[in-house]
Amino acid sequence: MHGDLETDHDVLVTLHRFTLATAEQLHQLHGGTAGIKQTQKRLTRLHTDGLADFVTLPQAGRAKAWHLTAQGAAVAATFPEARRTDAQTLDGEQFAVRHGREHLLDVGRIHAAFVADARERGEDCGPLDLLPARALPAGEGGVYRPAAELAYTAGTGEERHRLRAFVERHRTGVGAEETAAQLAACAALWEQAGPGGRGRGRAWERRWRAFPRLLVVLVGTAAAGVRGAVADLRLAAEENPAVAELLAAVPAGAARIEDLVQRGPSAPVWHPLGGSGRACGWTEL
């Protein structure tokens, strides 16, 4: 970000990476101290220039969700920040078709919550520190593709340290099998042997110093239903020994998206998946 107001460059890169975002989400990521009307004017100008377009959401208020046009995508693709190194990653159109608007916008809401919390705490999580749908080789020809992969710098001064997390979006009641499959794929990544089959877990150690935390965000879960949703996730883990071992070894938790957005990821909104401990902040899992 340059100054107090996002630049065209920043917005184009973000839309290229996240496919779809509301003006509010873009303002939370890039707006600085400027009012949201300035962000809306920025988007209107990009629309006039043929670089961005929008769809009107059916929710109350009929908010707009913005995306790049073909021209805008071509421009954004020339920026180094927009380039991806994982060739298996779906392009924006394929990703939108596979996951739908709600998924894309929820990933944006989750990202904005982490960015806002980091700024409030004097820590570091920037607009491009969450990477959607990164494809990671997992096991015998398999792939683990989390909803997003998060990078976060916690602490201040000399006590700063890098944290990473995989983010999954769990739709309570309708996404149980999908989430169970995602957990199994993550477990395959975690237990993947190194070159020549040497050493369980050696493969991921070549990429990260510590295996990323696993954060499951509950969508469509009422406050009274959190315990039941977490219990269901634990049951799914128990059915797969590899997943059970993963959750016993790797910090993992589940939180409602409303609690995450309203209270922040550092608040005690995460329920551990590897045990029955109390709710805590995501760094305390």
Secondary structure, 3 states (H helix, E strand, C coil): CCCCCCCHHHHHHHHHHHCCEEHHHHHHHHCCCCCHHHHHHHHHHHHHCCCEEEEECCCCCCCEEEEECHHHHHHHCCCHHHCCCCCCCCCHHHHHHHHHHHHHHHHHHHHHHHHHHHHHHCCECCCCCEEECCCEEECCCEEECCCEEEEEEECCHHHCEEEEEEEEEEECCCCHHHHHHHHHHHHHHHHCECHHHCCECHHHHCCCCCCCEEEEEEECCCHHHHHHHHHHHHHHHHCCHHHHHHHHHCCEEEEEHHHHHHHCCCCCCEEECCCCCCCECHHHC
